[in-house]
Amino acid sequence: MIAVLRNRMEILVWGDVLSKHGLPGRVLAGVLRNLYAVFRDIFSGQLTLRAMSLVYTTLLSVVPLIAFSFAVLKGLGAHKNLETRLYTVLEPLGSKGAEITDQLMTLVNNVNGNVLGGIGLTFFIYTAISMVQKVEEAFNYVWYVTKPRSFAKRFTEYAFVLLIGPVVIVVTLGAIASVGNESVMLWLVENAIFGPLFSAASKLTPYLLMTGVFTFLYSYMPNTQVNFRSALVGGLSGGIMWATTGLVFAAFLANSVRTQAIYASFAIAITTLIWLYLSWLILLIGSQIAFYFQNPAYLRIGRREPRLSNAMRERLALNIMFLVGKEFRAPASGISLQDISDVLRIPSITLAPITTALEANGLLTTSEKEELQPGREMARISLNDVLAVVRRDGETGSYRDPRWDDVIEKLGKSLDGAVADILSDRTIADLLDEAEQMS
């Protein structure tokens, strides 16, 4: 029965049943496909595991992060503005949210660099940076990014986030507050027509701010190029989910007297953990939606392990080396794994194992800008070397020295010899010269 229902769902979602009904049908089909893909990813368990990992990291690093932000803002005299916004973040927890924020601010105010000492201060800085690193790793997983930022790039960008982020937040909040105090705005608020509209807009402000924060994270944190439209779609989805979940969670807490009676003093800790988990999960789901909006080809396959024939792997290896060599000869803007994916119209998750193997064999290298370059002079990279990466390398264990029958061994050597004769001594440079002559 389950198999039959699943098959019918597959036909409804991925078939052309809905698409035949014009624009509304195509829109509905698109929504169902995105929902199907997101729920599939949630039930696979990886998003939930990473959300739980981020909860653990948050508990360790939340005090250092806020203390670091306050240290930056104290020099500007704006740390009080950040404190007021912390109450908004935990607002869905109701009175417990205010209590948690009070305790958190007590811990932050007790943080003193002179008291901590060298080791304690180092640990605080490490946990603050670790938090940003864990978020990047989670987004890289969602966006199928196999390589994190280089150490130098991480250090620069993490420092930017930790130093500039709090300032930007406070400046934005200050601008909103100053606009609200202008005489024109006050008149509009008191106006019988515009007053209700501005009242509703003020209630939406926290959610709009969260949407903006989500959009920024989706466009900035993954180590890949994210279109603004995709980040905005994910930010809107995440902001709406966060707002809706907050309302539901607040209503649940208001009617959970029995739960509070059971867990007593532990209730505040448990509700905090649940809210943190839901917040991180929503953040990752929004990122997943942004990814699928930018890469609809992944909707159906998801993280399914790509299966390639030997012929396909050989052609991919040769084509990757050809494109990298072509760009290297006439460098304009460099070429990345995503660029190659766009040119070949093949998902980057399929190309990543081959590029990794080519790098491991010294045929490719990656620059600090995450661009692919030849691992050595192209006149010294033979086509036989490239094919050997996907034809012979990669075996493990006892499979490296199997005992073939004599007739099979003879046939295998004949095939290898035939390939070597066809390729002769041709190199990537020869292949590029041939392409230039043909054009």
Residue pairs with C-beta under 8 A, 6 or more apart in sequence:
9 36
11 17
12 18
12 32
13 29
13 32
13 33
13 36
14 33
14 300
18 25
18 26
18 28
18 29
18 32
19 25
19 26
19 29
33 299
33 300
34 289
34 292
34 293
34 299
36 299
37 288
37 292
37 298
37 299
37 300
37 302
38 285
38 288
38 289
38 292
40 302
41 47
41 288
41 302
41 303
42 48
42 281
42 285
44 302
44 303
46 141
46 303
47 142
47 281
47 284
47 285
47 288
48 281
50 138
50 141
50 280
50 284
51 277
51 280
51 281
51 284
52 277
53 134
53 138
54 134
54 135
54 138
54 280
55 273
55 276
55 277
55 280
57 130
57 131
57 134
58 131
58 276
58 280
59 276
60 127
60 130
60 131
61 127
61 128
61 130
61 131
62 104
62 131
63 104
63 107
63 108
63 111
63 124
64 111
64 124
64 125
64 127
64 128
65 127
65 128
65 131
65 162
66 82
66 86
66 104
66 108
67 108
67 111
67 124
68 124
68 125
68 128
68 162
69 82
69 162
69 165
69 166
70 79
70 82
70 108
70 166
72 162
72 163
72 166
72 167
73 79
73 81
73 82
73 166
73 167
73 170
76 167
76 170
78 167
78 170
78 174
81 170
81 173
81 174
82 166
82 169
82 170
83 105
85 169
85 173
86 101
86 104
86 105
87 97
87 98
87 101
88 206
90 97
90 98
90 100
90 101
90 272
90 275
91 97
91 206
91 246
91 250
92 245
92 246
92 247
92 249
92 250
92 253
92 275
93 100
93 249
93 250
93 253
93 271
93 272
93 275
94 250
94 253
94 254
96 253
96 267
96 268
96 271
96 272
99 268
100 268
100 272
111 124
113 121
116 124
128 162
129 158
129 162
132 158
132 161
132 162
133 154
133 158
135 217
135 221
136 148
136 149
136 154
136 221
136 222
136 223
137 148
138 284
138 287
139 145
139 217
139 218
139 221
139 222
139 284
139 287
140 146
140 148
140 222
140 223
140 224
142 222
142 284
142 287
142 288
142 291
143 222
143 223
143 224
143 226
143 287
143 291
144 291
144 298
144 303
144 347
144 348
144 349
144 352
145 222
145 223
145 224
146 352
146 356
147 223
147 366
147 370
148 154
148 223
149 157
149 223
150 368
150 370
152 368
153 368
161 220
172 209
176 205
179 185
180 202
185 198
188 194
188 195
188 198
189 195
189 198
189 199
207 239
207 240
207 242
207 243
208 239
210 238
210 239
210 242
210 243
211 235
211 236
211 238
211 239
211 240
212 235
213 235
214 234
214 235
214 238
214 239
214 242
214 283
214 286
215 228
215 231
215 232
215 234
215 235
215 236
216 231
216 235
217 283
217 287
218 226
218 230
218 231
218 234
218 235
218 238
218 286
218 287
218 290
219 226
219 228
219 231
222 287
223 370
224 338
225 338
226 290
226 294
227 294
229 293
230 290
230 291
230 293
230 294
231 290
233 289
233 290
233 293
234 286
234 287
234 288
234 289
234 290
234 291
234 293
235 286
235 290
237 285
237 286
237 289
237 290
238 282
238 283
238 285
238 286
238 287
238 289
239 286
241 282
241 285
241 286
242 279
242 282
245 278
245 282
249 274
249 275
249 278
253 271
259 267
260 267
263 270
291 298
292 298
292 299
295 347
297 347
298 347
298 349
301 347
303 349
306 347
306 349
306 350
308 316
308 350
310 390
310 391
313 354
313 390
314 387
314 390
314 391
316 344
316 346
316 350
316 351
316 354
316 390
317 354
317 357
317 358
317 386
317 387
317 389
317 390
318 383
318 386
318 387
318 431
319 344
320 340
320 351
320 354
320 355
320 358
320 364
320 372
321 358
321 363
321 364
321 374
321 381
321 386
321 428
322 428
322 431
322 432
322 435
323 335
323 340
323 343
324 335
324 340
324 364
324 372
324 373
324 374
325 374
325 378
325 381
325 428
325 429
325 431
325 432
326 432
326 435
327 334
327 335
328 373
328 374
328 378
329 432
334 367
334 369
334 371
335 371
335 372
336 370
336 371
336 372
337 348
337 351
337 352
337 355
337 370
337 372
338 348
340 348
340 351
340 372
341 347
341 348
341 351
344 351
354 389
354 390
355 364
355 372
357 389
357 390
357 393
357 394
358 364
358 375
358 386
358 389
359 365
359 366
359 375
361 375
361 385
361 388
361 389
361 393
362 375
362 376
363 374
363 375
363 376
363 381
363 385
363 386
363 389
364 372
364 373
364 374
364 375
365 372
365 373
365 374
365 375
366 372
366 373
367 373
374 381
374 428
375 381
377 429
378 427
378 428
378 429
378 432
379 427
379 428
379 429
380 427
381 427
381 428
381 429
382 423
382 425
382 426
382 427
382 428
383 423
383 426
383 427
383 428
383 431
384 419
384 420
384 423
386 428
387 419
387 423
391 419
404 412
